[in-house]
Amino acid sequence: MLATEAVEATFQNRTYDLYSITKTLAGKFAKPERPVRDEIGGVITDDEEQKKR
């Protein structure tokens, strides 16, 4: 269970594990989106164009 793992990580001073467990429990674990650029270097904002690229 994640809550008990978080408590164990706290007592063992594993801050990275504690942080990742906390983010997972909070539901805020998402990849940051990066802009997609075309051949010229401009940013593509349309979803369909991004998928094609």
PQR file of N, CA, C, O and H, with PARSE charges and radii, in Angstrom:
ATOM      1  N   MET A   1       0.848  -1.173   0.000 -0.4000 1.5000
ATOM      2  CA  MET A   1       0.000   0.000   0.000 -0.0000 2.0000
ATOM      3  C   MET A   1       0.900   1.245   0.000  0.5500 1.7000
ATOM      4  O   MET A   1       1.925   1.281   0.681 -0.5500 1.4000
ATOM      5  N   LEU A   2       0.512   2.232  -0.751 -0.4000 1.5000
ATOM      6  CA  LEU A   2       1.355   3.414  -0.919 -0.0000 2.0000
ATOM      7  C   LEU A   2       1.516   4.229   0.359  0.5500 1.7000
ATOM      8  O   LEU A   2       2.574   4.811   0.595 -0.5500 1.4000
ATOM      9  H   LEU A   2      -0.321   2.203  -1.304  0.4000 1.0000
ATOM     10  N   ALA A   3       0.483   4.272   1.177 -0.4000 1.5000
ATOM     11  CA  ALA A   3       0.568   5.069   2.400 -0.0000 2.0000
ATOM     12  C   ALA A   3       1.622   4.496   3.343  0.5500 1.7000
ATOM     13  O   ALA A   3       2.379   5.252   3.952 -0.5500 1.4000
ATOM     14  H   ALA A   3      -0.377   3.799   0.985  0.4000 1.0000
ATOM     15  N   THR A   4       1.680   3.192   3.470 -0.4000 1.5000
ATOM     16  CA  THR A   4       2.687   2.593   4.354 -0.0000 2.0000
ATOM     17  C   THR A   4       4.084   2.742   3.764  0.5500 1.7000
ATOM     18  O   THR A   4       5.051   2.908   4.507 -0.5500 1.4000
ATOM     19  H   THR A   4       1.065   2.578   2.976  0.4000 1.0000
ATOM     20  N   GLU A   5       4.203   2.685   2.437 -0.4000 1.5000
ATOM     21  CA  GLU A   5       5.501   2.921   1.802 -0.0000 2.0000
ATOM     22  C   GLU A   5       5.968   4.349   2.058  0.5500 1.7000
ATOM     23  O   GLU A   5       7.158   4.590   2.260 -0.5500 1.4000
ATOM     24  H   GLU A   5       3.418   2.550   1.833  0.4000 1.0000
ATOM     25  N   ALA A   6       5.035   5.289   2.052 -0.4000 1.5000
ATOM     26  CA  ALA A   6       5.385   6.689   2.316 -0.0000 2.0000
ATOM     27  C   ALA A   6       5.883   6.860   3.743  0.5500 1.7000
ATOM     28  O   ALA A   6       6.841   7.596   3.984 -0.5500 1.4000
ATOM     29  H   ALA A   6       4.068   5.094   1.888  0.4000 1.0000
ATOM     30  N   VAL A   7       5.248   6.195   4.676 -0.4000 1.5000
ATOM     31  CA  VAL A   7       5.685   6.280   6.074 -0.0000 2.0000
ATOM     32  C   VAL A   7       7.073   5.663   6.231  0.5500 1.7000
ATOM     33  O   VAL A   7       7.926   6.226   6.917 -0.5500 1.4000
ATOM     34  H   VAL A   7       4.471   5.598   4.481  0.4000 1.0000
ATOM     35  N   GLU A   8       7.304   4.513   5.603 -0.4000 1.5000
ATOM     36  CA  GLU A   8       8.625   3.883   5.673 -0.0000 2.0000
ATOM     37  C   GLU A   8       9.693   4.763   5.023  0.5500 1.7000
ATOM     38  O   GLU A   8      10.804   4.876   5.542 -0.5500 1.4000
ATOM     39  H   GLU A   8       6.610   4.055   5.046  0.4000 1.0000
ATOM     40  N   ALA A   9       9.366   5.378   3.909 -0.4000 1.5000
ATOM     41  CA  ALA A   9      10.313   6.269   3.241 -0.0000 2.0000
ATOM     42  C   ALA A   9      10.654   7.464   4.109  0.5500 1.7000
ATOM     43  O   ALA A   9      11.783   7.955   4.087 -0.5500 1.4000
ATOM     44  H   ALA A   9       8.464   5.287   3.487  0.4000 1.0000
ATOM     45  N   THR A  10       9.676   7.934   4.875 -0.4000 1.5000
ATOM     46  CA  THR A  10       9.918   9.054   5.785 -0.0000 2.0000
ATOM     47  C   THR A  10      10.915   8.669   6.868  0.5500 1.7000
ATOM     48  O   THR A  10      11.850   9.415   7.158 -0.5500 1.4000
ATOM     49  H   THR A  10       8.759   7.536   4.893  0.4000 1.0000
ATOM     50  N   PHE A  11      10.711   7.512   7.456 -0.4000 1.5000
ATOM     51  CA  PHE A  11      11.592   7.078   8.541 -0.0000 2.0000
ATOM     52  C   PHE A  11      12.981   6.709   8.046  0.5500 1.7000
ATOM     53  O   PHE A  11      13.948   6.789   8.804 -0.5500 1.4000
ATOM     54  H   PHE A  11       9.951   6.906   7.221  0.4000 1.0000
ATOM     55  N   GLN A  12      13.097   6.304   6.780 -0.4000 1.5000
ATOM     56  CA  GLN A  12      14.393   5.910   6.225 -0.0000 2.0000
ATOM     57  C   GLN A  12      15.079   7.052   5.470  0.5500 1.7000
ATOM     58  O   GLN A  12      16.118   6.845   4.843 -0.5500 1.4000
ATOM     59  H   GLN A  12      12.312   6.239   6.164  0.4000 1.0000
ATOM     60  N   ASN A  13      14.508   8.237   5.529 -0.4000 1.5000
ATOM     61  CA  ASN A  13      15.083   9.431   4.898 -0.0000 2.0000
ATOM     62  C   ASN A  13      15.231   9.294   3.385  0.5500 1.7000
ATOM     63  O   ASN A  13      16.212   9.775   2.819 -0.5500 1.4000
ATOM     64  H   ASN A  13      13.664   8.405   6.039  0.4000 1.0000
ATOM     65  N   ARG A  14      14.282   8.653   2.729 -0.4000 1.5000
ATOM     66  CA  ARG A  14      14.277   8.526   1.266 -0.0000 2.0000
ATOM     67  C   ARG A  14      13.319   9.581   0.726  0.5500 1.7000
ATOM     68  O   ARG A  14      12.158   9.291   0.438 -0.5500 1.4000
ATOM     69  H   ARG A  14      13.485   8.262   3.189  0.4000 1.0000
ATOM     70  N   THR A  15      13.809  10.786   0.594 -0.4000 1.5000
ATOM     71  CA  THR A  15      12.952  11.900   0.211 -0.0000 2.0000
ATOM     72  C   THR A  15      12.447  11.783  -1.220  0.5500 1.7000
ATOM     73  O   THR A  15      11.312  12.170  -1.500 -0.5500 1.4000
ATOM     74  H   THR A  15      14.752  11.022   0.828  0.4000 1.0000
ATOM     75  N   TYR A  16      13.265  11.255  -2.138 -0.4000 1.5000
ATOM     76  CA  TYR A  16      12.816  11.119  -3.524 -0.0000 2.0000
ATOM     77  C   TYR A  16      11.626  10.174  -3.594  0.5500 1.7000
ATOM     78  O   TYR A  16      10.632  10.480  -4.251 -0.5500 1.4000
ATOM     79  H   TYR A  16      14.186  10.940  -1.910  0.4000 1.0000
ATOM     80  N   ASP A  17      11.715   9.027  -2.923 -0.4000 1.5000
ATOM     81  CA  ASP A  17      10.608   8.076  -2.918 -0.0000 2.0000
ATOM     82  C   ASP A  17       9.366   8.680  -2.275  0.5500 1.7000
ATOM     83  O   ASP A  17       8.253   8.491  -2.765 -0.5500 1.4000
ATOM     84  H   ASP A  17      12.522   8.779  -2.389  0.4000 1.0000
ATOM     85  N   LEU A  18       9.558   9.402  -1.186 -0.4000 1.5000
ATOM     86  CA  LEU A  18       8.437  10.037  -0.502 -0.0000 2.0000
ATOM     87  C   LEU A  18       7.748  11.050  -1.417  0.5500 1.7000
ATOM     88  O   LEU A  18       6.520  11.119  -1.464 -0.5500 1.4000
ATOM     89  H   LEU A  18      10.462   9.556  -0.788  0.4000 1.0000
ATOM     90  N   TYR A  19       8.543  11.830  -2.139 -0.4000 1.5000
ATOM     91  CA  TYR A  19       7.989  12.837  -3.043 -0.0000 2.0000
ATOM     92  C   TYR A  19       7.187  12.182  -4.167  0.5500 1.7000
ATOM     93  O   TYR A  19       6.083  12.624  -4.482 -0.5500 1.4000
ATOM     94  H   TYR A  19       9.541  11.773  -2.102  0.4000 1.0000
ATOM     95  N   SER A  20       7.742  11.124  -4.772 -0.4000 1.5000
ATOM     96  CA  SER A  20       7.032  10.483  -5.880 -0.0000 2.0000
ATOM     97  C   SER A  20       5.761   9.779  -5.400  0.5500 1.7000
ATOM     98  O   SER A  20       4.760   9.776  -6.117 -0.5500 1.4000
ATOM     99  H   SER A  20       8.640  10.765  -4.515  0.4000 1.0000
ATOM    100  N   ILE A  21       5.778   9.194  -4.222 -0.4000 1.5000
ATOM    101  CA  ILE A  21       4.582   8.555  -3.676 -0.0000 2.0000
ATOM    102  C   ILE A  21       3.516   9.608  -3.379  0.5500 1.7000
ATOM    103  O   ILE A  21       2.333   9.394  -3.643 -0.5500 1.4000
ATOM    104  H   ILE A  21       6.591   9.197  -3.639  0.4000 1.0000
ATOM    105  N   THR A  22       3.941  10.737  -2.834 -0.4000 1.5000
ATOM    106  CA  THR A  22       3.004  11.814  -2.526 -0.0000 2.0000
ATOM    107  C   THR A  22       2.345  12.345  -3.801  0.5500 1.7000
ATOM    108  O   THR A  22       1.137  12.579  -3.827 -0.5500 1.4000
ATOM    109  H   THR A  22       4.902  10.911  -2.620  0.4000 1.0000
ATOM    110  N   LYS A  23       3.141  12.535  -4.856 -0.4000 1.5000
ATOM    111  CA  LYS A  23       2.588  13.009  -6.117 -0.0000 2.0000
ATOM    112  C   LYS A  23       1.610  11.994  -6.706  0.5500 1.7000
ATOM    113  O   LYS A  23       0.589  12.377  -7.277 -0.5500 1.4000
ATOM    114  H   LYS A  23       4.122  12.345  -4.835  0.4000 1.0000
ATOM    115  N   THR A  24       1.914  10.709  -6.571 -0.4000 1.5000
ATOM    116  CA  THR A  24       1.029   9.669  -7.083 -0.0000 2.0000
ATOM    117  C   THR A  24      -0.285   9.666  -6.314  0.5500 1.7000
ATOM    118  O   THR A  24      -1.356   9.564  -6.912 -0.5500 1.4000
ATOM    119  H   THR A  24       2.744  10.398  -6.107  0.4000 1.0000
ATOM    120  N   LEU A  25      -0.210   9.775  -5.002 -0.4000 1.5000
ATOM    121  CA  LEU A  25      -1.417   9.785  -4.185 -0.0000 2.0000
ATOM    122  C   LEU A  25      -2.264  11.029  -4.439  0.5500 1.7000
ATOM    123  O   LEU A  25      -3.491  10.975  -4.366 -0.5500 1.4000
ATOM    124  H   LEU A  25       0.660   9.858  -4.516  0.4000 1.0000
ATOM    125  N   ALA A  26      -1.612  12.144  -4.737 -0.4000 1.5000
ATOM    126  CA  ALA A  26      -2.330  13.387  -4.979 -0.0000 2.0000
ATOM    127  C   ALA A  26      -2.960  13.407  -6.376  0.5500 1.7000
ATOM    128  O   ALA A  26      -3.852  14.210  -6.645 -0.5500 1.4000
ATOM    129  H   ALA A  26      -0.614  12.188  -4.797  0.4000 1.0000
ATOM    130  N   GLY A  27      -2.499  12.533  -7.250 -0.4000 1.5000
ATOM    131  CA  GLY A  27      -3.050  12.486  -8.600 -0.0000 2.0000
ATOM    132  C   GLY A  27      -2.512  13.569  -9.502  0.5500 1.7000
ATOM    133  O   GLY A  27      -3.158  13.920 -10.489 -0.5500 1.4000
ATOM    134  H   GLY A  27      -1.774  11.880  -7.032  0.4000 1.0000
ATOM    135  N   LYS A  28      -1.354  14.107  -9.195 -0.4000 1.5000
ATOM    136  CA  LYS A  28      -0.773  15.187  -9.984 -0.0000 2.0000
ATOM    137  C   LYS A  28       0.499  14.709 -10.675  0.5500 1.7000
ATOM    138  O   LYS A  28       1.480  15.448 -10.756 -0.5500 1.4000
ATOM    139  H   LYS A  28      -0.829  13.822  -8.393  0.4000 1.0000
ATOM    140  N   PHE A  29       0.485  13.494 -11.164 -0.4000 1.5000
ATOM    141  CA  PHE A  29       1.664  12.927 -11.781 -0.0000 2.0000
ATOM    142  C   PHE A  29       1.471  12.924 -13.291  0.5500 1.7000
ATOM    143  O   PHE A  29       1.002  11.933 -13.851 -0.5500 1.4000
ATOM    144  H   PHE A  29      -0.311  12.893 -11.098  0.4000 1.0000
ATOM    145  N   ALA A  30       1.824  14.012 -13.955 -0.4000 1.5000
ATOM    146  CA  ALA A  30       1.647  14.112 -15.395 -0.0000 2.0000
ATOM    147  C   ALA A  30       2.935  14.610 -16.030  0.5500 1.7000
ATOM    148  O   ALA A  30       3.695  15.373 -15.434 -0.5500 1.4000
ATOM    149  H   ALA A  30       2.204  14.818 -13.500  0.4000 1.0000
ATOM    150  N   LYS A  31       3.155  14.157 -17.250 -0.4000 1.5000
ATOM    151  CA  LYS A  31       4.316  14.614 -17.985 -0.0000 2.0000
ATOM    152  C   LYS A  31       4.090  16.051 -18.441  0.5500 1.7000
ATOM    153  O   LYS A  31       2.983  16.396 -18.853 -0.5500 1.4000
ATOM    154  H   LYS A  31       2.537  13.537 -17.734  0.4000 1.0000
ATOM    155  N   PRO A  32       5.087  16.869 -18.377 -0.5600 1.5000
ATOM    156  CA  PRO A  32       4.935  18.211 -18.935  0.2800 2.0000
ATOM    157  C   PRO A  32       4.901  18.133 -20.461  0.5500 1.7000
ATOM    158  O   PRO A  32       5.649  17.371 -21.074 -0.5500 1.4000
ATOM    159  N   GLU A  33       4.040  18.918 -21.049 -0.4000 1.5000
ATOM    160  CA  GLU A  33       3.924  18.910 -22.500 -0.0000 2.0000
ATOM    161  C   GLU A  33       4.989  19.810 -23.102  0.5500 1.7000
ATOM    162  O   GLU A  33       5.230  20.918 -22.620 -0.5500 1.4000
ATOM    163  H   GLU A  33       3.432  19.537 -20.551  0.4000 1.0000
ATOM    164  N   ARG A  34       5.615  19.327 -24.146 -0.4000 1.5000
ATOM    165  CA  ARG A  34       6.637  20.101 -24.834 -0.0000 2.0000
ATOM    166  C   ARG A  34       6.064  20.610 -26.153  0.5500 1.7000
ATOM    167  O   ARG A  34       5.267  19.917 -26.786 -0.5500 1.4000
ATOM    168  H   ARG A  34       5.419  18.428 -24.537  0.4000 1.0000
ATOM    169  N   PRO A  35       6.449  21.786 -26.567 -0.5600 1.5000
ATOM    170  CA  PRO A  35       5.936  22.301 -27.840  0.2800 2.0000
ATOM    171  C   PRO A  35       6.523  21.517 -29.013  0.5500 1.7000
ATOM    172  O   PRO A  35       7.684  21.108 -28.986 -0.5500 1.4000
ATOM    173  N   VAL A  36       5.696  21.316 -30.045 -0.4000 1.5000
ATOM    174  CA  VAL A  36       6.141  20.640 -31.256 -0.0000 2.0000
ATOM    175  C   VAL A  36       6.477  21.715 -32.276  0.5500 1.7000
ATOM    176  O   VAL A  36       5.703  22.647 -32.497 -0.5500 1.4000
ATOM    177  H   VAL A  36       4.753  21.648 -30.067  0.4000 1.0000
ATOM    178  N   ARG A  37       7.633  21.571 -32.890 -0.4000 1.5000
ATOM    179  CA  ARG A  37       8.075  22.574 -33.860 -0.0000 2.0000
ATOM    180  C   ARG A  37       8.090  21.986 -35.264  0.5500 1.7000
ATOM    181  O   ARG A  37       8.323  20.793 -35.458 -0.5500 1.4000
ATOM    182  H   ARG A  37       8.261  20.814 -32.711  0.4000 1.0000
ATOM    183  N   ASP A  38       7.835  22.858 -36.240 -0.4000 1.5000
ATOM    184  CA  ASP A  38       7.885  22.422 -37.633 -0.0000 2.0000
ATOM    185  C   ASP A  38       9.318  22.527 -38.159  0.5500 1.7000
ATOM    186  O   ASP A  38      10.244  22.828 -37.405 -0.5500 1.4000
ATOM    187  H   ASP A  38       7.646  23.827 -36.083  0.4000 1.0000
ATOM    188  N   GLU A  39       9.492  22.272 -39.473 -0.4000 1.5000
ATOM    189  CA  GLU A  39      10.831  22.270 -40.069 -0.0000 2.0000
ATOM    190  C   GLU A  39      11.521  23.628 -39.965  0.5500 1.7000
ATOM    191  O   GLU A  39      12.744  23.701 -39.846 -0.5500 1.4000
ATOM    192  H   GLU A  39       8.741  22.027 -40.085  0.4000 1.0000
ATOM    193  N   ILE A  40      10.741  24.690 -40.011 -0.4000 1.5000
ATOM    194  CA  ILE A  40      11.289  26.043 -39.982 -0.0000 2.0000
ATOM    195  C   ILE A  40      11.659  26.462 -38.553  0.5500 1.7000
ATOM    196  O   ILE A  40      12.510  27.330 -38.358 -0.5500 1.4000
ATOM    197  H   ILE A  40       9.747  24.631 -40.109  0.4000 1.0000
ATOM    198  N   GLY A  41      11.026  25.852 -37.577 -0.4000 1.5000
ATOM    199  CA  GLY A  41      11.300  26.195 -36.183 -0.0000 2.0000
ATOM    200  C   GLY A  41      10.126  26.841 -35.489  0.5500 1.7000
ATOM    201  O   GLY A  41      10.212  27.180 -34.309 -0.5500 1.4000
ATOM    202  H   GLY A  41      10.334  25.147 -37.736  0.4000 1.0000
ATOM    203  N   GLY A  42       9.014  27.018 -36.215 -0.4000 1.5000
ATOM    204  CA  GLY A  42       7.818  27.599 -35.610 -0.0000 2.0000
ATOM    205  C   GLY A  42       7.072  26.563 -34.778  0.5500 1.7000
ATOM    206  O   GLY A  42       7.202  25.362 -35.015 -0.5500 1.4000
ATOM    207  H   GLY A  42       8.945  26.742 -37.173  0.4000 1.0000
ATOM    208  N   VAL A  43       6.304  27.018 -33.820 -0.4000 1.5000
ATOM    209  CA  VAL A  43       5.551  26.136 -32.946 -0.0000 2.0000
ATOM    210  C   VAL A  43       4.245  25.739 -33.612  0.5500 1.7000
ATOM    211  O   VAL A  43       3.533  26.587 -34.151 -0.5500 1.4000
ATOM    212  H   VAL A  43       6.198  27.993 -33.628  0.4000 1.0000
ATOM    213  N   ILE A  44       3.927  24.435 -33.573 -0.4000 1.5000
ATOM    214  CA  ILE A  44       2.676  23.917 -34.124 -0.0000 2.0000
ATOM    215  C   ILE A  44       1.675  23.826 -32.982  0.5500 1.7000
ATOM    216  O   ILE A  44       1.933  23.153 -31.983 -0.5500 1.4000
ATOM    217  H   ILE A  44       4.505  23.746 -33.136  0.4000 1.0000
ATOM    218  N   THR A  45       0.531  24.500 -33.122 -0.4000 1.5000
ATOM    219  CA  THR A  45      -0.462  24.512 -32.050 -0.0000 2.0000
ATOM    220  C   THR A  45      -1.634  23.579 -32.307  0.5500 1.7000
ATOM    221  O   THR A  45      -2.306  23.171 -31.360 -0.5500 1.4000
ATOM    222  H   THR A  45       0.322  25.046 -33.933  0.4000 1.0000
ATOM    223  N   ASP A  46      -1.899  23.231 -33.557 -0.4000 1.5000
ATOM    224  CA  ASP A  46      -3.023  22.374 -33.903 -0.0000 2.0000
ATOM    225  C   ASP A  46      -2.697  20.925 -33.543  0.5500 1.7000
ATOM    226  O   ASP A  46      -1.614  20.434 -33.864 -0.5500 1.4000
ATOM    227  H   ASP A  46      -1.353  23.563 -34.327  0.4000 1.0000
ATOM    228  N   ASP A  47      -3.638  20.231 -32.872 -0.4000 1.5000
ATOM    229  CA  ASP A  47      -3.418  18.862 -32.437 -0.0000 2.0000
ATOM    230  C   ASP A  47      -3.164  17.903 -33.594  0.5500 1.7000
ATOM    231  O   ASP A  47      -2.280  17.050 -33.523 -0.5500 1.4000
ATOM    232  H   ASP A  47      -4.518  20.630 -32.612  0.4000 1.0000
ATOM    233  N   GLU A  48      -3.946  18.053 -34.657 -0.4000 1.5000
ATOM    234  CA  GLU A  48      -3.787  17.159 -35.808 -0.0000 2.0000
ATOM    235  C   GLU A  48      -2.418  17.349 -36.469  0.5500 1.7000
ATOM    236  O   GLU A  48      -1.768  16.380 -36.862 -0.5500 1.4000
ATOM    237  H   GLU A  48      -4.665  18.747 -34.714  0.4000 1.0000
ATOM    238  N   GLU A  49      -2.001  18.578 -36.582 -0.4000 1.5000
ATOM    239  CA  GLU A  49      -0.689  18.859 -37.172 -0.0000 2.0000
ATOM    240  C   GLU A  49       0.437  18.298 -36.292  0.5500 1.7000
ATOM    241  O   GLU A  49       1.443  17.810 -36.808 -0.5500 1.4000
ATOM    242  H   GLU A  49      -2.529  19.365 -36.263  0.4000 1.0000
ATOM    243  N   GLN A  50       0.268  18.366 -34.976 -0.4000 1.5000
ATOM    244  CA  GLN A  50       1.264  17.819 -34.068 -0.0000 2.0000
ATOM    245  C   GLN A  50       1.364  16.309 -34.223  0.5500 1.7000
ATOM    246  O   GLN A  50       2.462  15.753 -34.195 -0.5500 1.4000
ATOM    247  H   GLN A  50      -0.549  18.763 -34.557  0.4000 1.0000
ATOM    248  N   LYS A  51       0.221  15.639 -34.388 -0.4000 1.5000
ATOM    249  CA  LYS A  51       0.236  14.184 -34.568 -0.0000 2.0000
ATOM    250  C   LYS A  51       0.919  13.803 -35.879  0.5500 1.7000
ATOM    251  O   LYS A  51       1.643  12.810 -35.939 -0.5500 1.4000
ATOM    252  H   LYS A  51      -0.671  16.090 -34.411  0.4000 1.0000
ATOM    253  N   LYS A  52       0.685  14.598 -36.933 -0.4000 1.5000
ATOM    254  CA  LYS A  52       1.324  14.323 -38.217 -0.0000 2.0000
ATOM    255  C   LYS A  52       2.827  14.478 -38.115  0.5500 1.7000
ATOM    256  O   LYS A  52       3.578  13.712 -38.719 -0.5500 1.4000
ATOM    257  H   LYS A  52       0.096  15.405 -36.884  0.4000 1.0000
ATOM    258  N   ARG A  53       3.268  15.463 -37.355 -0.4000 1.5000
ATOM    259  CA  ARG A  53       4.688  15.742 -37.221 -0.0000 2.0000
ATOM    260  C   ARG A  53       5.349  14.620 -36.455  0.5500 1.7000
ATOM    261  O   ARG A  53       6.558  14.656 -36.228 -0.5500 1.4000
ATOM    262  H   ARG A  53       2.658  16.085 -36.864  0.4000 1.0000
TER
END
